Amino acid sequence: MTRSALLVTHTGRRQNTEHARAVAADLVAAGFEVRVMADEVADLDLGPGVVPVSGPHAADGAEIVFALGGDGTFLRAAGLARPCKAPLLGINLGKVGFLAEAEVGDIDTAVRKVVAGSYSVDERLTIDVRAEFDGRLIAESWALNEISVEKGRRAQMLELRVDVDGRPLARYGCDGVVCATPTGSTAYAFSAGGPVVWPEVEALLLVPISAHALFSKPLVTAPTSTFEITVDPYTSFAVLTSDGQRSWDLPPGARVTVQRGALPVRVVRLEPRPFTDRLVAKFELPVEGWRGSRR
């Protein structure tokens, strides 16, 4: 049986295409069929053994999906890996690359471990989102990191009501709210003042953005909770965004429902590594503090 891998990369940078060619060549030499998204083939200029693919089922039957780039590339690749439950390996060719498992200097090692099947797989919780207006569905999507409902007009405050598990929680005059997963707790939710949540924790996060309210603290709820966010009928329009990649306009009166995703994203781990180490490395945390060690 032929082994296959899907390769997803950011072709806008020359060094990315060079690394992608090297990974593809090594996989082909190891007996893999390498799939590449059809709109990236021309930029990559790959050799024989590479198959152009397109559409949402590009990863069907693939043993693994490689994401070569930054977090944006990883999130794009996650959309292809998730439906067919393919493991996803991120190799950071960007700046922070918080979601990536390996850095650019680890590419050869990462490919060797994939070929040998020497890796484990974690499942990451996702969220599903639906938006409705006047009884009709206007948006349906999912996210690995977060969804946000934000104001559509820069100079005008957005009025939102938030319900949790079918019960009213608060009404915010705000710039918006972020609903995030533990994986997304270090992304937009963190920038908005939310807590860092270890990815092994099963929970959902709700983080108001610049809320003018007496109660505007971030919330961590059960993974079974459901958020309902209603755009006030008398406010301006809002924008729903999923993982910073897919957006829809929400008219006043629209209602957004967020709950745990039906499918997780399966993420490759090349070796055991505590999340604390990843957090310190990616955020360059001063472990000794500004005062330094007492020794």
Secondary structure, 3 states (H helix, E strand, C coil): CCEEEEEEECCCCHHHHHHHHHHHHHHHHCCEEEEEEHHHHHHHCCCCCEEEECCCCCCCCCCEEEEEECHHHHHHHHHHHCCCCCCEEEEECCCCCCCCCEEHHHHHHHHHHHHHCCCEEEEECCEEEEEEECCEEEEEEEECCEEEEEECCCCCCEEEEEEECCEEEEEEEECEEEEECCHHHHCHHHHCCCCCCCCCCCCEEEEEECCECCCCCCEEECCCCCEEEEECCCCCCEEEEECCCEEEEECCCCEEEEEECCCCEEEEECCCCCHHHHHHHHHCCCCCCCCCCCC
